């Protein structure tokens, strides 16, 4: 699963969740946006916040709410639980389970 921040139709960056059935990976992908624009788009969407150029924290409940209705995998909920458990085992899940720490992949030249 990928959370993307890209320039939207009105040239205002927007955050969206894509590849919702691929729960074997989770990261934030930035298009041609600045870190400040990315952070604002994440917060505006309710999907999370940018810590720095390499790390973001995604809101687990908001991420699930955005992804699950569009999922097509029959065992999606089970895969989600496994992804969250893997994040917990690696220390990437907040103590309260509310946010998941992810890596940021930035477009070249952004």
N, C-alpha and C positions, 0 to 999 in steps of 0.2 A: 504494500500500500504506500502511496506517495501523497504527501500534501504538497501541492504546488502553489507558488506565489508568482503570478504572471501579470502582465499588463492587461487590464480588461478592455472592454469595448470603448469605454470612455477615457481610456488612457490612465485610469485609476487602477493601481494594482489590486488584484483580488486573490483570495486564497480559495483553493478547491481541493477536494479529495479525489484521487484517480487510482486506477488499478486496485479497486476495492476487494477483489477476490484473491489478490496476492498477499497473503498475510505472513509470508516467510521473510519479509523485509519491510521496514518502515523507515522513511526518512523525509526530510523537507528539501524540496528542489526549488531553487530560486531561478526565475527567468532573468530578463534584463531589468532588474530592479535593485535599488540600493538597499542596504541593511535596514535603514530607517523606514523605507517604504514597505519592506517585507514585514518588519515588526508591526507596523500600523495595520497592515492587511490581516495579519494573523489575529491581532487583538480585536479588530473590527468584526471579523468573522466569528469570533469566539472559539477558534480552534487552538489557540495557544499564544505563546510569546517567544520572541527571539532572545536568547541569552547573550550570544555574541555571534561572530561570523561563522563559527563552526558548530554551535549547539543551539537547539531550540527545545522548548518544553511544550508538548502537545496535550491538550485537555482530553483525557481518555473518554469521558462521557460524550463530549461534543464530537470527537472523532468517530466514535461508534455510531452516534445518531446520524452523522452525515454519510457514513459508509453503508451501514447495514441495510437500509431500504433499497439500495441499488445492487446489493450482492446477489450473485446467482448460484454460488456454491451451496449445495445442500447442507454441508457441515460447517457453514461459515461461523456460527456462534462457537462451535468447538475450536475452530482454528483461531478465532479471536482470543478465547480463553488461553490457548496455548501460547499465543504471541505475548499476551500480558504476563503470563507466568515466566516466559523466557526473559522478558524485560526485568521482571522482579529479581530473577536469579542472577542477572548481570549488574544489578544495582542501578538500573535505568528507570525504575518506577519510584515515584515519590512514596514516602512513608504511608500516606493516606490512600494511595492508589489512584489519586486524582490526575496525575500527569505522568507522561512518558518522555524521557529525555531521548532526543534523536539527533543524528548527525545532519548537518546542512551541506547540501551540494549546490554550489553556486555556478551560474553560467559564466563562462569565460568572458572577461571584460566588463562584468557588471559592476 
